[in-house]
Every structure is written in structure tokens, then in C-alpha cells.
Amino acid sequence: MESFWNKLLNALQSEFDIGRLEGLLVYQPDSPMLFSTGLFFFLFIGFLLIFMSLRKFTLARIIYVSLFSLYFYYKTSGLWFVLLIFTATSDFLIGRILSLIESKQKRKWLVVLSICINLGLLGYFKYTNFLYNTGVMALQKVGVGLDIPSLAQLSYTPLDIFLPVGISFFTFQSLSYIIDLYRSKIQPLTRWVDYLFFVSFFTGLVAGPIVRARDFVPQMYKKPSLSREQLGEALYLIICGLLKKCVISDYLSVNFVDRIFDAPALYSGFENLLGVYGYALQIYCDFSGYSDMAIGIALLLGIRFNINFDSPYQSATITEFWRRWHISLSSWLKDYLYISMGGNRKGKVRTYVHLLITMLLGGLWHGAALRFILWGGLHGVALAVHKFAMNRFGRYFKTEGSEMSPLRRIWSILFTFHVVCFGWIFFRADSVQDGFKILNQIVTDFRPDFILQFITGYTGVFLLLVIGYILHFIPRQVDNRIKHIVIHSPMPLQALYLIIAVFIVVQVKSAGIVPFIYFQF
């Protein structure tokens, strides 16, 4: 116990050394603001005290939270918080004009304008170098084929373009407002600061969930309240998020997964396979951990977000997986892309094409690289094949695991899980070629005799893998029971739960900050 308090004291001293306090309060590129840092914890406590004093003053509260959100974004991306203000301003003005115009054609052009601005910004910051590199490679091939030395000898030097954290999230969120306004599903906001509050709300700003205006805006104007049950639920979510991110995800990343994916040829096929399983657990714990903390922190402020992850590896079909994984993104792609293209209303063949295009663009949303497009294409094909199987052999192929017999559901979960893991190989690998190296090692150099050596050499990693997957696959009733116990425990006991969680985090905390995976998207 003494070592824990020493570790905790050292961590606090490193975070709050008075000599460098000024540096902590300004943007530091190597140390972005994270929910899991002590700095955020203490800033949030101070923020919360003032926030509670403004509960009765709606406009003052909205301005205050908006300013804190902009500061939070400044701490993650520096002066690029101006980009966030620009996005909020442009779409607020477009929305106001959209609400005043009745001409259907003009309204369409305003939506197009919003799409061009948002996707233009996203395209410049995220895809310029990708398109530049693709163009150079194409010209090189033309030069070689036509024997034009000036083209064949072209070289690619990446442009120095900073990718603002979370730009994919807040641009999609802002676009959903304009599209819903065009579809007459919501009423327009009349104050710019209200729209800024919606777009910049800090808990979901940099890594989601992507919230809809129709779910979020009505809660902005309500006087914040926090019941004992809500406090317990928020605490439960924050504790779960901390343990997922700082214990399971970060430990697996630093101590095993990164080593495998950085040099797959140095490890046996068995180790590569466990590296894939490790990454599947890592990315789930990392992203769902962030979502849990974001939802919990928002709940403390009187705003409830919808669930973003629902035990996705328990899915028995790929369709069910995308109803459980990153729900805010998958529902966004469905509502604003898949359905806009025609969804399943244009015939079976077009339905399969729409699914493939949606997932290809979903893959490209995750990153400007061929491996992300391949990952999206894999899921698009899998969704189309499953849709075809249900249309053709509906008696044997179901949408949800709950519709299957227990034995078939188990086999279907295992199959779906490995399809998803296959995709994660290319999602995580540094290149498509590295992804195939991992597959080659698994197929040609499995080395089962390494199993015992792995368990003894990576005991901590092995235990976390086992514990992590056991916790993920526990029945919903058990999970709900644990949640109920935490929510309805006396406050001193809830405080003890938090202390225990912090104790565990401090014990396994990595030396450096491990950013959330989805910060790069």
C-alpha cells in the first residue's frame, strides 16, 4: 500500500509541479489532454464547482461550458480550436438561412454548401497527402510505361499538414444537424452560442460518440440535475472506462501488441495470432473506455448520451456486430449515407452495392491509407454476403444471435469474431504488406510449442487477455447486476470503488501517455 501512495504522489507531483504549472495549462503537442490524466481530473473538479453554481442560469451555463470545451480542444490541438469555431459558425449560418427558405432547390444547394465546407476541411487535413502520394505514384507508373524519365523519377515528400484531433467527429456531427434540418426532423437553433455548445461539447468532441441534435439540444436547456442513481451510474461508467483504457488497453499495447505489429517476422505464428487477439481487445477497451468516460462525465453535467458499444464481440453475425460496435458512427453511416443512396429500396443488387460503398467510405473515414479502405471493403463484402444469405436462405441465416439455437449461436459468435479479427489485422498493421506478413506467420510458422513459453514470458499479458475477454463475454444479466450494486451502494462505498480503480491504474500505468486510438481519426 505504501508503494501505491508513493506512486500516486509521484504521479501528482509530475503532473502538478508548480515550476511547470504554466506549461501544463497551455497546449503541449506531446501531451494532449486526456480524460485519464490527473490534470483533466483536477481541471474538471474546478469546472464542475462553477458549473453547479450556474445551474439556474441557462445562457451563462451554455457560454461557460462552450468556453471550457474550446479550452479542452485547445489542449488537444492547439490553435486549431479556431477551426472548430469556423465549423460551428458556418453551419449555424447555413442552418439559419435553410430555415428561412422554402424553395426546395435552394435548400438542396445550402445542404451541398455545408457538405462541401465540412468535407472540404476534412479532405484537406486528412486526405491531401494520400491523394498527393497516389498522384505521384500514378505519374511514376505512366513515366515508366511511356519511358518519360521526368515522370518516372518523381518523388513523394509529404506536406506538413497537421491533423486536428477529432475533426472527423465534429464535422460529421455538424453535418447531421444540417441534414436533419433539411429533412425537417429538428427545429433550427437561433443563437450561435447554442450551436457552438452542441458542436464543441467537450466530452464527445475528440473521439465521439457522434451525437444528434434531436437527442442533444433539448437537454441543453434543461436545468441540470443529478440524482443518486445518476451519480452512481456516472461513477460506474467512469470507473469502467478508466480500467478498460488505462489497465487493459494501454498495458496490452505497450507490452505486447505494438511489438508484434511493429516486427511480425520476429515472432512465431502463435504470437502473431495472440497479437491479433490482443489488438481486438485493445481497440475495444480503448474506444469503449473513452466512450464510457465521455458518457459518464456528460451524465454528471445532466446530459445523457446513447450507448456507443454493446459487447460487440458477442455478435453472432456481421450485421449484428455493426449494430453493437461504434453505434453512433454505424447509425450515422446508415442514416446519412446508406439510406441517402437508396438503402434497400432500389433492389437487391443495389442494396449490396450500397452496403459496399458505405463501408468503403467508412474505412476511408478512419484513415487515408489503402489498409483502411481494404478493412472497410472487407466489412462491406461481409455485410453484403450476409444480406444475400438472409434473402436467399432466410431459414438458416438470421440477423441476430438471439434468433439462433444456443449451439449455433456459439459457433456463429466464434466465426464472426474471427472475421472481425481478420479485418483488424489490416486496420492495425503499418501497411497492407505488413498485414500479409502477419497472416503468413500465422499460417506457415505457427509453432504451438511456444504456448508455454508465451504464458511464462508474458504472464501479465496472458492474464489480461483472459480477464478482458471473460469480462467482455459475461452475460448481460451479470453485468447489469454489477452495475446495480455500484449504482445503489452508499457514497462512501462508491468512493472506495473509485480509490480501488485509481490504485489499479497507478500500479500498471505506463511511463508515458498512451493517446486514445481514435484520436487519430
MOVENZI-V449975 format. One record per residue. RES is the residue in one small letter. OMEGA is omega as a letter, one per 40 degrees, with the letter a starting at -180 (NA if undefined). Layout:
BEGIN
res=RES omega=OMEGA
res=RES omega=OMEGA
END
This chain:
BEGIN
res=m omega=a
res=e omega=i
res=s omega=i
res=f omega=a
res=w omega=i
res=n omega=i
res=k omega=a
res=l omega=i
res=l omega=i
res=n omega=i
res=a omega=i
res=l omega=i
res=q omega=i
res=s omega=a
res=e omega=a
res=f omega=i
res=d omega=a
res=i omega=a
res=g omega=a
res=r omega=i
res=l omega=i
res=e omega=i
res=g omega=i
res=l omega=a
res=l omega=i
res=v omega=a
res=y omega=i
res=q omega=a
res=p omega=a
res=d omega=a
res=s omega=a
res=p omega=i
res=m omega=i
res=l omega=i
res=f omega=a
res=s omega=a
res=t omega=i
res=g omega=a
res=l omega=i
res=f omega=a
res=f omega=a
res=f omega=i
res=l omega=a
res=f omega=i
res=i omega=i
res=g omega=i
res=f omega=a
res=l omega=i
res=l omega=i
res=i omega=a
res=f omega=a
res=m omega=i
res=s omega=a
res=l omega=a
res=r omega=a
res=k omega=a
res=f omega=a
res=t omega=a
res=l omega=i
res=a omega=i
res=r omega=a
res=i omega=i
res=i omega=a
res=y omega=a
res=v omega=i
res=s omega=i
res=l omega=i
res=f omega=i
res=s omega=i
res=l omega=i
res=y omega=i
res=f omega=a
res=y omega=i
res=y omega=a
res=k omega=i
res=t omega=a
res=s omega=i
res=g omega=a
res=l omega=i
res=w omega=i
res=f omega=i
res=v omega=i
res=l omega=i
res=l omega=i
res=i omega=i
res=f omega=i
res=t omega=i
res=a omega=a
res=t omega=a
res=s omega=a
res=d omega=i
res=f omega=i
res=l omega=i
res=i omega=i
res=g omega=i
res=r omega=i
res=i omega=a
res=l omega=a
res=s omega=a
res=l omega=a
res=i omega=i
res=e omega=a
res=s omega=a
res=k omega=a
res=q omega=i
res=k omega=i
res=r omega=i
res=k omega=a
res=w omega=i
res=l omega=i
res=v omega=i
res=v omega=i
res=l omega=i
res=s omega=i
res=i omega=a
res=c omega=a
res=i omega=a
res=n omega=a
res=l omega=i
res=g omega=i
res=l omega=i
res=l omega=a
res=g omega=a
res=y omega=a
res=f omega=a
res=k omega=a
res=y omega=a
res=t omega=a
res=n omega=i
res=f omega=i
res=l omega=i
res=y omega=a
res=n omega=i
res=t omega=i
res=g omega=i
res=v omega=i
res=m omega=i
res=a omega=i
res=l omega=i
res=q omega=a
res=k omega=i
res=v omega=a
res=g omega=i
res=v omega=a
res=g omega=a
res=l omega=i
res=d omega=i
res=i omega=a
res=p omega=a
res=s omega=i
res=l omega=a
res=a omega=a
res=q omega=i
res=l omega=i
res=s omega=a
res=y omega=i
res=t omega=a
res=p omega=i
res=l omega=a
res=d omega=a
res=i omega=i
res=f omega=i
res=l omega=i
res=p omega=a
res=v omega=i
res=g omega=a
res=i omega=i
res=s omega=a
res=f omega=a
res=f omega=i
res=t omega=i
res=f omega=a
res=q omega=i
res=s omega=i
res=l omega=a
res=s omega=i
res=y omega=a
res=i omega=a
res=i omega=i
res=d omega=i
res=l omega=i
res=y omega=a
res=r omega=i
res=s omega=i
res=k omega=i
res=i omega=i
res=q omega=a
res=p omega=i
res=l omega=a
res=t omega=i
res=r omega=a
res=w omega=a
res=v omega=i
res=d omega=i
res=y omega=i
res=l omega=i
res=f omega=a
res=f omega=a
res=v omega=a
res=s omega=a
res=f omega=a
res=f omega=a
res=t omega=i
res=g omega=a
res=l omega=a
res=v omega=i
res=a omega=i
res=g omega=e
res=p omega=i
res=i omega=a
res=v omega=i
res=r omega=a
res=a omega=a
res=r omega=i
res=d omega=a
res=f omega=a
res=v omega=a
res=p omega=a
res=q omega=a
res=m omega=a
res=y omega=i
res=k omega=i
res=k omega=a
res=p omega=i
res=s omega=a
res=l omega=i
res=s omega=i
res=r omega=i
res=e omega=i
res=q omega=i
res=l omega=i
res=g omega=i
res=e omega=i
res=a omega=i
res=l omega=i
res=y omega=a
res=l omega=a
res=i omega=i
res=i omega=i
res=c omega=a
res=g omega=i
res=l omega=a
res=l omega=i
res=k omega=a
res=k omega=a
res=c omega=a
res=v omega=a
res=i omega=a
res=s omega=a
res=d omega=a
res=y omega=i
res=l omega=a
res=s omega=a
res=v omega=a
res=n omega=a
res=f omega=a
res=v omega=a
res=d omega=a
res=r omega=a
res=i omega=a
res=f omega=i
res=d omega=a
res=a omega=a
res=p omega=a
res=a omega=a
res=l omega=a
res=y omega=a
res=s omega=i
res=g omega=i
res=f omega=i
res=e omega=i
res=n omega=i
res=l omega=i
res=l omega=i
res=g omega=i
res=v omega=i
res=y omega=i
res=g omega=a
res=y omega=i
res=a omega=i
res=l omega=a
res=q omega=a
res=i omega=i
res=y omega=a
res=c omega=i
res=d omega=a
res=f omega=i
res=s omega=i
res=g omega=i
res=y omega=a
res=s omega=i
res=d omega=i
res=m omega=i
res=a omega=i
res=i omega=i
res=g omega=i
res=i omega=i
res=a omega=a
res=l omega=i
res=l omega=a
res=l omega=i
res=g omega=a
res=i omega=a
res=r omega=i
res=f omega=i
res=n omega=i
res=i omega=a
res=n omega=i
res=f omega=a
res=d omega=i
res=s omega=a
res=p omega=a
res=y omega=i
res=q omega=a
res=s omega=i
res=a omega=i
res=t omega=i
res=i omega=i
res=t omega=i
res=e omega=i
res=f omega=a
res=w omega=i
res=r omega=a
res=r omega=a
res=w omega=i
res=h omega=a
res=i omega=a
res=s omega=i
res=l omega=a
res=s omega=i
res=s omega=i
res=w omega=i
res=l omega=i
res=k omega=a
res=d omega=a
res=y omega=i
res=l omega=a
res=y omega=a
res=i omega=i
res=s omega=i
res=m omega=a
res=g omega=i
res=g omega=i
res=n omega=a
res=r omega=a
res=k omega=a
res=g omega=a
res=k omega=a
res=v omega=i
res=r omega=i
res=t omega=i
res=y omega=i
res=v omega=i
res=h omega=i
res=l omega=a
res=l omega=i
res=i omega=a
res=t omega=a
res=m omega=i
res=l omega=i
res=l omega=i
res=g omega=i
res=g omega=i
res=l omega=i
res=w omega=a
res=h omega=i
res=g omega=a
res=a omega=i
res=a omega=a
res=l omega=a
res=r omega=i
res=f omega=i
res=i omega=i
res=l omega=i
res=w omega=i
res=g omega=i
res=g omega=i
res=l omega=a
res=h omega=i
res=g omega=i
res=v omega=a
res=a omega=i
res=l omega=i
res=a omega=i
res=v omega=i
res=h omega=i
res=k omega=i
res=f omega=a
res=a omega=i
res=m omega=i
res=n omega=a
res=r omega=a
res=f omega=a
res=g omega=i
res=r omega=a
res=y omega=a
res=f omega=a
res=k omega=i
res=t omega=a
res=e omega=i
res=g omega=a
res=s omega=a
res=e omega=a
res=m omega=i
res=s omega=a
res=p omega=a
res=l omega=i
res=r omega=i
res=r omega=i
res=i omega=i
res=w omega=i
res=s omega=i
res=i omega=i
res=l omega=a
res=f omega=a
res=t omega=i
res=f omega=a
res=h omega=i
res=v omega=i
res=v omega=i
res=c omega=i
res=f omega=i
res=g omega=a
res=w omega=i
res=i omega=a
res=f omega=i
res=f omega=a
res=r omega=a
res=a omega=a
res=d omega=i
res=s omega=i
res=v omega=i
res=q omega=i
res=d omega=i
res=g omega=i
res=f omega=i
res=k omega=i
res=i omega=i
res=l omega=i
res=n omega=i
res=q omega=a
res=i omega=a
res=v omega=a
res=t omega=a
res=d omega=a
res=f omega=i
res=r omega=i
res=p omega=i
res=d omega=i
res=f omega=a
res=i omega=a
res=l omega=i
res=q omega=i
res=f omega=a
res=i omega=a
res=t omega=a
res=g omega=a
res=y omega=a
res=t omega=i
res=g omega=i
res=v omega=a
res=f omega=a
res=l omega=i
res=l omega=i
res=l omega=a
res=v omega=a
res=i omega=a
res=g omega=a
res=y omega=i
res=i omega=i
res=l omega=a
res=h omega=a
res=f omega=i
res=i omega=a
res=p omega=a
res=r omega=a
res=q omega=i
res=v omega=i
res=d omega=i
res=n omega=i
res=r omega=i
res=i omega=i
res=k omega=a
res=h omega=i
res=i omega=a
res=v omega=a
res=i omega=a
res=h omega=i
res=s omega=i
res=p omega=a
res=m omega=i
res=p omega=i
res=l omega=i
res=q omega=i
res=a omega=i
res=l omega=i
res=y omega=a
res=l omega=i
res=i omega=i
res=i omega=i
res=a omega=i
res=v omega=i
res=f omega=a
res=i omega=a
res=v omega=a
res=v omega=a
res=q omega=a
res=v omega=a
res=k omega=i
res=s omega=a
res=a omega=a
res=g omega=i
res=i omega=i
res=v omega=a
res=p omega=i
res=f omega=a
res=i omega=a
res=y omega=i
res=f omega=a
res=q omega=a
res=f omega=NA
END
